[in-house]
Amino acid sequence: MASLPLHLDLHLIRILYLLLVEKNVSRVALKLNQPQPSISASLRKLRELTGDPLLVRGARGMVPTQHGESLLLPAKRILDETENLFVKKTPFVPQEESRTFHIAAPDYLDSQFLPNIVAALRRGSPLSKVVIHSLGPGIDYIRLLSDGDMDLVIANWEEPPQHLHISKLFEDPIICTMRADSPYAMRTDSDAMTLADYLSLPHVAPTQILPGYHGVIDTFLASQNLQRNVMVESAYFGLIPYMLTQTDLVLTTGRQFVRYYERTLPLKTFSVPVKFPPMRFYQLWHERVHQAPEHKWLRDQVSAAAKALLPQ
């Protein structure tokens, strides 16, 4: 293996990183606005320096060698740390600057929470773009945060991932609701639902966000050796209140979420005869954006929107 020059060629490390990520010389040339022969020459130099092919032909294009894969994270670390050392952090002036903020959140939040966040971002930084992403099955939000494809994730967890930065937004007590003119609702007071009733009534629940993850409601019930009668699962949480108006189904969720639908739909809310802990909502972000001024501003707007929610 050839020895590295005393002065570290950061541009060559950037080419190495992009080649391992893109697995395509032409795409790397386009990203760096360089001619393809120049990138090919850099790949040859990298192969000399490492004593390894780095990229080889696979069934559907180029694939990294085992040694190439082992260089991906060190190369990214060098680039990130170099940027932290030498890129001057300039103040973020929201009214004057244009950014794109990527926020992921489930659709069972308070119906005014995300709209209020968007409104605050539009007022504070009108030149910036906001992209709201869903949190559905198969969404690897931890990878998206670490790769920089997501800036912020808002959701509820019993135990949020420890290696991410976290800020608590609000708590939401758990209640259940059903059609107000259903036979059970008409004969039962709002505080008179029994445990036997609760477990036997037909429930509607959100589809699992992640394989093997059953949500805070069913996870807590299982910890108490209890199981409710889930008859319908829906990936469209925002439509569940409308399902209730035409069925005998019961929904268990946060008080904040139900509050909005109670105004327009014939629903009756019940105290749950189970001592559920409140749903705790957090915002999560990665270390890579922890010190960035624009991301600090973004998180401040989200925190302010949470504090503005009506008390329960």
C-alpha positions as CSV (number, residue, x, y, z in Angstrom):
1,M,0.0,0.0,0.0
2,A,1.4,3.4,-0.9
3,S,2.0,5.9,1.9
4,L,-0.4,8.8,2.2
5,P,1.0,12.3,1.4
6,L,1.8,14.4,4.4
7,H,-0.9,16.9,3.4
8,L,-4.3,15.1,3.5
9,D,-6.2,15.5,0.2
10,L,-9.7,16.2,1.5
11,H,-11.0,16.4,-2.0
12,L,-9.8,12.9,-2.7
13,I,-11.6,11.8,0.5
14,R,-14.8,13.4,-0.6
15,I,-14.5,11.6,-3.9
16,L,-14.0,8.3,-2.0
17,Y,-17.0,8.9,0.1
18,L,-19.2,9.8,-2.8
19,L,-18.0,6.8,-4.9
20,L,-18.9,4.5,-2.0
21,V,-22.3,6.1,-1.6
22,E,-23.3,6.6,-5.2
23,K,-21.5,3.5,-6.6
24,N,-21.3,5.2,-9.9
25,V,-18.5,7.3,-11.4
26,S,-20.8,9.3,-13.7
27,R,-23.1,10.4,-10.8
28,V,-20.1,11.5,-8.7
29,A,-18.8,13.5,-11.7
30,L,-22.2,15.3,-11.9
31,K,-22.4,16.0,-8.2
32,L,-18.9,17.5,-8.2
33,N,-19.3,19.2,-11.6
34,Q,-16.1,17.5,-12.8
35,P,-15.4,15.5,-16.0
36,Q,-15.9,11.8,-15.7
37,P,-12.2,11.0,-16.6
38,S,-11.1,13.1,-13.7
39,I,-13.2,11.0,-11.3
40,S,-11.9,7.8,-12.9
41,A,-8.4,9.0,-12.4
42,S,-9.1,9.7,-8.7
43,L,-10.6,6.2,-8.3
44,R,-7.3,4.8,-9.7
45,K,-5.3,6.8,-7.3
46,L,-7.6,5.7,-4.4
47,R,-7.0,2.1,-5.4
48,E,-3.3,2.6,-5.3
49,L,-3.4,4.3,-1.9
50,T,-5.6,1.6,-0.3
51,G,-4.3,-1.4,-2.2
52,D,-7.9,-2.4,-2.8
53,P,-10.3,-2.2,-5.8
54,L,-12.9,-0.4,-3.6
55,L,-15.6,-0.8,-6.2
56,V,-16.2,-3.9,-8.3
57,R,-18.9,-5.0,-10.8
58,G,-22.0,-6.6,-9.2
59,A,-25.2,-8.0,-10.7
60,R,-26.8,-4.5,-11.0
61,G,-23.9,-2.2,-11.3
62,M,-20.9,-1.4,-9.1
63,V,-20.8,-2.5,-5.5
64,P,-18.2,-1.7,-2.8
65,T,-15.7,-4.3,-1.7
66,Q,-15.6,-5.3,2.0
67,H,-12.7,-3.0,2.5
68,G,-14.5,-0.2,0.6
69,E,-17.5,-0.5,2.9
70,S,-15.2,-0.3,5.9
71,L,-13.9,3.1,4.7
72,L,-17.3,4.7,4.3
73,L,-17.9,5.8,7.9
74,P,-14.3,7.0,8.5
75,A,-14.4,9.1,5.3
76,K,-17.7,10.6,6.4
77,R,-16.3,11.3,9.9
78,I,-13.3,13.1,8.4
79,L,-15.4,15.3,6.1
80,D,-17.9,16.1,9.0
81,E,-15.1,17.0,11.4
82,T,-13.3,19.0,8.8
83,E,-16.4,21.0,8.1
84,N,-16.9,21.7,11.8
85,L,-13.3,22.9,12.1
86,F,-13.1,25.2,9.1
87,V,-16.6,26.2,8.0
88,K,-17.4,29.5,9.7
89,K,-20.8,29.3,11.6
90,T,-22.7,32.4,10.4
91,P,-25.8,33.6,12.3
92,F,-29.1,32.4,10.9
93,V,-31.3,35.3,9.9
94,P,-34.7,33.6,9.4
95,Q,-36.4,36.5,7.5
96,E,-33.6,36.7,5.0
97,E,-32.5,33.2,4.4
98,S,-33.8,30.3,2.4
99,R,-33.6,26.7,3.9
100,T,-35.5,23.5,3.4
101,F,-36.7,22.0,6.6
102,H,-37.6,18.3,6.6
103,I,-39.9,17.3,9.5
104,A,-41.4,13.8,10.1
105,A,-44.5,13.3,12.3
106,P,-47.4,10.8,12.7
107,D,-50.9,11.9,11.8
108,Y,-52.3,11.3,15.3
109,L,-50.9,14.6,16.7
110,D,-53.2,17.4,17.8
111,S,-54.8,18.5,14.6
112,Q,-53.6,22.1,15.1
113,F,-50.1,21.3,16.1
114,L,-48.4,20.8,12.8
115,P,-50.4,23.6,11.1
116,N,-49.3,25.9,13.9
117,I,-45.7,24.8,13.3
118,V,-46.0,25.5,9.6
119,A,-47.6,28.9,10.2
120,A,-44.7,29.8,12.6
121,L,-42.1,28.8,10.1
122,R,-43.8,30.7,7.3
123,R,-44.0,33.8,9.4
124,G,-40.5,33.6,10.7
125,S,-38.7,32.4,7.5
126,P,-40.9,33.1,4.5
127,L,-38.2,32.2,2.0
128,S,-37.7,28.8,3.5
129,K,-39.4,25.6,2.3
130,V,-41.0,23.1,4.7
131,V,-41.5,19.4,3.9
132,I,-43.7,17.3,6.2
133,H,-43.0,13.6,6.0
134,S,-45.2,10.8,7.4
135,L,-44.0,8.2,9.9
136,G,-45.3,5.0,8.4
137,P,-44.3,1.3,8.3
138,G,-40.7,0.8,7.1
139,I,-39.6,4.4,7.7
140,D,-36.1,4.2,9.2
141,Y,-36.2,7.7,10.8
142,I,-32.9,7.0,12.7
143,R,-31.0,6.5,9.4
144,L,-32.8,9.5,7.8
145,L,-31.7,11.7,10.7
146,S,-28.1,10.5,10.6
147,D,-27.8,10.8,6.8
148,G,-29.2,14.3,6.8
149,D,-32.3,13.5,4.9
150,M,-34.5,14.4,7.9
151,D,-34.0,17.4,10.2
152,L,-36.5,16.6,13.0
153,V,-38.8,13.8,14.0
154,I,-41.8,14.5,16.2
155,A,-43.6,11.5,17.8
156,N,-44.3,9.7,21.0
157,W,-42.1,7.1,22.6
158,E,-42.0,5.3,25.9
159,E,-38.2,5.3,25.6
160,P,-36.8,7.5,22.8
161,P,-33.6,6.4,21.2
162,Q,-30.7,7.3,23.6
163,H,-28.1,8.3,21.0
164,L,-30.3,11.1,19.6
165,H,-30.9,14.5,21.0
166,I,-34.3,14.9,22.6
167,S,-36.6,17.6,23.8
168,K,-40.0,16.9,25.4
169,L,-42.8,18.8,23.8
170,F,-46.0,17.9,25.7
171,E,-48.0,15.2,27.4
172,D,-51.4,14.0,26.3
173,P,-53.7,12.0,28.7
174,I,-55.3,8.9,27.1
175,I,-59.0,8.6,26.7
176,C,-61.3,6.5,24.5
177,T,-64.2,7.6,22.3
178,M,-67.0,6.2,20.2
179,R,-70.2,7.1,18.3
180,A,-72.4,9.1,20.7
181,D,-75.6,7.3,19.7
182,S,-74.2,3.8,19.8
183,P,-76.1,1.5,22.2
184,Y,-73.2,1.2,24.6
185,A,-72.6,5.0,24.7
186,M,-76.2,5.8,25.2
187,R,-76.5,3.5,28.3
188,T,-73.1,4.3,29.9
189,D,-71.9,7.4,31.6
190,S,-68.6,8.9,30.5
191,D,-66.9,7.8,33.7
192,A,-68.7,4.5,34.1
193,M,-66.8,2.2,31.6
194,T,-65.6,-0.9,33.3
195,L,-62.4,-2.8,32.5
196,A,-64.4,-5.7,31.2
197,D,-66.3,-3.4,28.9
198,Y,-63.2,-1.8,27.7
199,L,-61.4,-5.0,26.8
200,S,-64.4,-6.6,25.1
201,L,-65.6,-3.7,23.1
202,P,-64.5,-3.7,19.4
203,H,-61.5,-1.4,19.0
204,V,-59.9,0.3,16.0
205,A,-56.1,0.8,16.2
206,P,-53.4,2.3,14.0
207,T,-51.4,0.0,11.8
208,Q,-48.0,-0.8,13.3
209,I,-45.4,1.9,12.4
210,L,-42.5,-0.6,12.7
211,P,-42.5,-4.4,12.5
212,G,-42.9,-5.8,16.0
213,Y,-43.8,-2.4,17.5
214,H,-47.3,-2.5,18.9
215,G,-47.7,1.0,20.0
216,V,-47.9,2.5,23.5
217,I,-51.5,1.3,24.1
218,D,-51.1,-2.4,23.4
219,T,-47.6,-2.4,24.8
220,F,-48.8,-1.1,28.2
221,L,-51.8,-3.5,28.2
222,A,-49.5,-6.4,27.5
223,S,-47.3,-5.3,30.5
224,Q,-50.5,-5.7,32.7
225,N,-51.3,-9.0,31.1
226,L,-54.3,-7.5,29.4
227,Q,-55.4,-7.5,25.8
228,R,-58.1,-5.5,24.1
229,N,-60.3,-6.6,21.2
230,V,-58.8,-4.9,18.1
231,M,-61.1,-5.6,15.2
232,V,-59.9,-2.9,12.7
233,E,-56.4,-1.6,12.0
234,S,-56.0,1.5,9.9
235,A,-52.9,3.1,8.3
236,Y,-55.0,6.4,8.0
237,F,-55.3,7.6,11.6
238,G,-56.9,10.8,10.6
239,L,-59.9,8.9,9.1
240,I,-60.5,6.8,12.2
241,P,-62.8,9.4,13.8
242,Y,-65.1,9.2,10.7
243,M,-65.1,5.4,10.9
244,L,-66.4,5.7,14.5
245,T,-69.5,7.6,13.3
246,Q,-70.7,4.7,11.2
247,T,-69.6,1.7,13.4
248,D,-69.6,0.3,16.9
249,L,-65.8,0.8,17.1
250,V,-63.9,2.4,20.0
251,L,-60.7,4.5,19.6
252,T,-58.1,4.9,22.4
253,T,-55.9,7.9,21.8
254,G,-54.7,11.2,23.3
255,R,-57.1,13.8,24.5
256,Q,-55.5,16.5,22.3
257,F,-56.3,14.5,19.1
258,V,-60.0,13.9,20.0
259,R,-60.6,17.4,21.0
260,Y,-60.7,18.7,17.4
261,Y,-63.1,16.0,16.1
262,E,-65.5,16.4,19.1
263,R,-66.5,19.8,17.7
264,T,-67.9,18.5,14.4
265,L,-68.6,14.7,14.9
266,P,-71.2,13.0,17.1
267,L,-68.6,11.4,19.4
268,K,-68.7,10.6,23.1
269,T,-65.6,10.5,25.2
270,F,-65.0,8.1,28.1
271,S,-62.5,7.8,30.9
272,V,-60.4,4.7,30.3
273,P,-60.6,2.2,33.1
274,V,-56.9,1.5,32.7
275,K,-54.2,3.7,34.3
276,F,-52.3,4.4,31.1
277,P,-49.4,6.8,31.4
278,P,-49.9,9.9,29.3
279,M,-48.6,9.9,25.8
280,R,-45.3,11.8,25.8
281,F,-44.4,13.6,22.6
282,Y,-40.8,14.6,21.8
283,Q,-38.8,16.1,19.1
284,L,-35.6,14.2,18.1
285,W,-32.6,15.3,16.1
286,H,-29.1,14.1,15.3
287,E,-25.8,15.4,16.6
288,R,-24.9,16.5,13.1
289,V,-27.4,19.4,13.3
290,H,-27.2,20.0,17.0
291,Q,-25.1,23.2,16.8
292,A,-26.5,24.5,13.5
293,P,-28.2,27.9,14.1
294,E,-31.0,27.3,11.6
295,H,-31.8,24.0,13.3
296,K,-31.8,25.6,16.7
297,W,-34.3,28.1,15.4
298,L,-36.4,25.3,13.9
299,R,-36.6,23.5,17.2
300,D,-37.5,26.7,19.1
301,Q,-40.5,27.1,16.8
302,V,-41.6,23.6,17.4
303,S,-41.3,24.0,21.2
304,A,-43.2,27.3,21.1
305,A,-46.1,25.6,19.1
306,A,-46.2,22.8,21.7
307,K,-46.4,25.3,24.6
308,A,-49.3,27.1,22.8
309,L,-51.5,24.0,22.8
310,L,-54.6,24.3,25.0
311,P,-54.1,22.8,28.5
312,Q,-56.0,19.7,29.3
